[in-house]
Amino acid sequence: MTGTKWTEADIPAQDGRTVVITGANSGLGLRSAVVLAEKGARVLLACRSAERGQRALGEVAEVATGPAPELVRLDLASLDSVREAAAEIRKSTGDSVDVLLNNAGLMAPPQGHTIDGFETQFGTNHLGHAALTWLLMPALRAAEGVSRVVTLSSVVATGARISLNDPNFETRRYFPAIAYGQSKLANQVFALELDRRLRAAGEPVLSVAAHPGYTRSGLSSGMANAQRNAVLRTVVGAGTVISDQLFAQSTRMGTLPQLYAATAPEVEGGAYYGPDGFAGTRGFPTRVRPLGPARNEPLGAGLWQLTAEMTGITPDPA
């Protein structure tokens, strides 16, 4: 990237491109859907909540300059739902997807498990997205030109670690923030491992990672609402509101790194993009150095194999 400050105005026309965005009913996902639909893309909003998804669909439809946006039911905490969504997307797009934006996320809820028995955050944030990516690879591969997979990590991944022996916290003590850090580090590790395998196979697909810095994205309020204790829910909610107002940047700014990763012509596979300001928490998009674990090829291969075993889905590329 040059020294100029990249903004939404720099996004090239997206006419003829099909974009799938997970978690597009609010926050970063909804803003990405709005911007890309304004630029002419056909946008598929992959959402867990039908009600919130319909509201978001209406908002995106109001600004779309290309094909009408579409809603796809997707619950990343259910591998059956992931399979059904992938099949629906492949059918509705004619097996051609230009951008998969793995945006959805769940942050720091009390300990729980997905429908398939995985720790909630690892299962939703990482396993669900990895499964969706593998299942949509034929559509990404078939797109005209070079398609992209953009996977959202987080500044919270800094200092986190992935336990390949205990990803579900069955023997470790569970701490919500530690589990969240593991899941977001897994997103980054997976994104770079996917790119290594795509390049080795000579595939016309780029895999990149991005993070939004500290952004008012809706995750903080979701964390507060997930607390089971009413008093704790109130305290956490008040704290996140104050913190967001004082320190967090706007959703419009926080969305820029993933929009850059999804659209900028100069983007390279295996790259990582985030804000250029203080400690990567705010600012305009720039290329940043991936974390050490994401550059660790044995860890990437280990996570790849573990993900295949846990999901029961054949990796693609093999």
N, C-alpha and C positions, 0 to 999 in steps of 0.2 A: 504494500500500500504506500501511497505517497503521503506527504505531510498534510494534505488537505483533510478537512473534517467531512467525512462521508455521511450523508443523510438520506432520507426516503426519496428526496428529489433525484438522487443519483441512480435509483433503480431503473434499469432498462425496461422497455416495454415487455410485458409477459404474455402477449397474445400468442395463442396456440400452445401454451404450456399448461400442464395439469399438476396441481399441487395438493398433496394430502397433508393435513395438519392435525396432529393429535392434541386433545385438550383445547380445541378452538372455541369453546363456549365462553371464555373469559380471559382476562389478563394478557399475557404475551401471545398466546395462541390466537385470541380474537383479534388483537391488533395486527398480527401478521396476516390473518385472513382478510381483514379489511383492506390493508395496503396492497396486497397482491391481487385482490379482486379489482381494486381501483386501477391497477396497472394492466388489466386484461386477462389475468390467469383464470382458468377454471379451477375453483377451489372446493375441495371436499373437506368438510368439517367433521372430524372423527371425535365424537363426544360420548361420554358415559350417560349423562342425563339428557333424556329426550326433551324435557321441558326447557332446560337452559339452552340446549342445542337449537331448538326451534327459535328461541329469542335471538340467539346469535346469528342464525341463518337469515332472519329478517333484516338484521342490522347490516350484514354483509351484502345481501341482495340489493339494498338501497343504493350502494355505491358501485356495484359491479359494472364494469364497462364491457365485459366479455360474456361468456356463458354463465348461466345462472348457477350460483353455488349450490352444493348438495350436502345433505346431512347423512352421516354414516354412524350407526350405533356401534360404539366401541368401549368395552370395559377392559382395560389393560390388566385388571386383577383376575381375569378369567381367560384361560387359554382357549376355551371353546369360543368365547366372544371374539378373541383375536383372530381365530381361524375363520369365523363367519364374516368378520369385517374385511379381512384380506380377500376372501372369495368375492364379496360384494364389490369391493373396489376394482379388482381385476376385471370383473364382468362389466361394470358400468363404464370403465375407462377404455374398454377394448384392449385390455392388457398393456396399457402404456401410461406410465407415471414419470413425470420429469423431476419432481422434487418430493421427497418424503421428509417432513419436518417433525422429528420426534421431540415434541415440545411438552407434552403433559407431564405433570409431576405431583407427588404427594409429599408433604413435608412434616416430619416429626410428630406423627400421631402416637397415641399409646400403643403398646405392643399388641399386635394382631396378626392375622394371617389372611392370605388371599383365598379364593375359592379352591385353589389347587394345593393349599397348605404351605405356601411360601411366606416368609416374613413380609409384611405388607409393603414396605417401601422397596425392598429388593425385588419383590415379585412384580410390583406395579411399575416402578421407575425404570428398572433394567430389564427383567425377564420379558415383560409384556412388549416392550419396544424392540428388543432383540428378536423375539418371535415374529412380530409384525414385519420387521425389516427383512428377515429371511423369506417370509411367505410372499412378500411383494417384490422380491428381487427379479423374478421373470418379467414383471411389468416395468421395472426400472431399467432392466437390460434392453428391453424392446423399444424404449423411447427413442425418438429421433435426436441425434446428437449425444452429448454427455449428460447423463442425469446425476442427481445428487441426493445423498442421505445426510441430513443435518441433525445431529443429536445434541440435545441441551445438557450441559454439565452445570457446575456451580462453583463459585469461589469457596463454598463450604467443603468442596472435595480436597482442598489444600490441607494436608496433614492427616487425611483419612487413610484407611487401609482396607483392603478386601481380604476377608478370610475365606479362602477356597475350601477350607475344611469345615467351616461353620457359618455359611452365609445367612442362615435362618436364626442365628442366635439361640441355638438349642443347648449349647454348653457355656456360652458366654453370657454375662449379665447384659440385659437389654437397656440401652440408653437411646431414646428417640433421635437425638442429634447425631450420635455415632452411627446409627443405622442409616440415617439420611445421608451422611457423608459417604458411607460405603456405597450406597446406591448411585450417588451422583459421580463418584469416582469410577464406578463400573460403567456408567454411561460413556465417560471419556476413554476408558481403556478399550471398551468395545468399539467405539468409533474408529480409533486408530488401528486396532487389530483388523477390523473390517476393511480398512483402506489397504493394509498390507496384503491381504488376501485378494482383494480386487486387482491390485497392481500386478501381483504374481500371476493371476489368471488372465491378465490383459483385458479386463472388462471395461466397458465404456461407462463406468459409474464412479463418482467421487464420494468418499465418505469423509466428512469434516465434523468438528465439534465446535460448540460455541457456548458462551455463558453470558447472562445479562447483568452481572455485577449485583449490586444491592438495589433492587427495583420493587416498586409497589405493584406486585403482580397478582396479589390475591392469595398467594401461598401462606403468608403469615396469618391472615384471618382464618384460612382453612385449618392451620395448625391449632389456633385457639379454639375453634368450634369443635375440633376432634377430641378435646379433653373431656373425659367422662365426669370429672368432679366439677360441679357448678361453680364453686368458689375459684378453683384453679382456672376454669374456663374464663371467668371474669377478669382475673388478674392477668393472665396471659394475653387476653384480648386487649386490655387497656395498654399493656406494655408494648404490644406490637403496633397499635395505633400511634402511640407517641413516637416510637422509633421510626416508623415509616414516614411520619410527617417531618421529623427532624433530619433524617439522614438519607432516606431512600430517594432515588431518582424516579422520574415518571416512567410509566409503561412505554410511552412513545420512545424514550431514549433507550430503555432496557431492551426493546425489541430490535434495535439496530444491528447488534452483532449477528443474530440469527438471520435477519433479512439480508445482511451482507453475505453471509455464508451461503445463502440460498440463491442469490442472484448475481453477485458481482462477477464479471467475466474472468478476473484474474485469480479467483479462488483456486487453491491447490488442494488435492487430496491429502489427508493426514494432517491438515492444519487445524489450528485452534484459534478462535476469535473471541475477543471480549472487549470491555471498555478500556479506554486509554488513560483514565484518570487515576486518582489515588488508590493504590493497592488493588486496582482492577475493579473497584466498586461502582464507578460511575464514569461517564464520558462517552466519547465517540468510538466506533469500532476500530480495532486494530488487531493485527496478528500477534498472538502471545505464545510463549513457550509452553507446550504441554507439560503436565506434571510428570515427575519421574516415573511413577508407576505406569502411566500411559505409554511411556517410551520403552518400558520393560517388555521385551518380546516374549520371554517365558511366561510372564504373568498374563499377557494378552492371550497367548495360546491356551493357558490353563483356564482362564475365564471363558474362552470360546467353547472349550470342551465341556466345562461344567454347565454352561448355559444349555448346550445341546442335550446333556443328560437330564437336566432338571425339566426342560420343556418338552422333551421327546420330539423335537422338530429337527429335521435334517438341516444343518447349516448350508447356506448358499452365499458365496461360492464354497463348494465342498472342500 
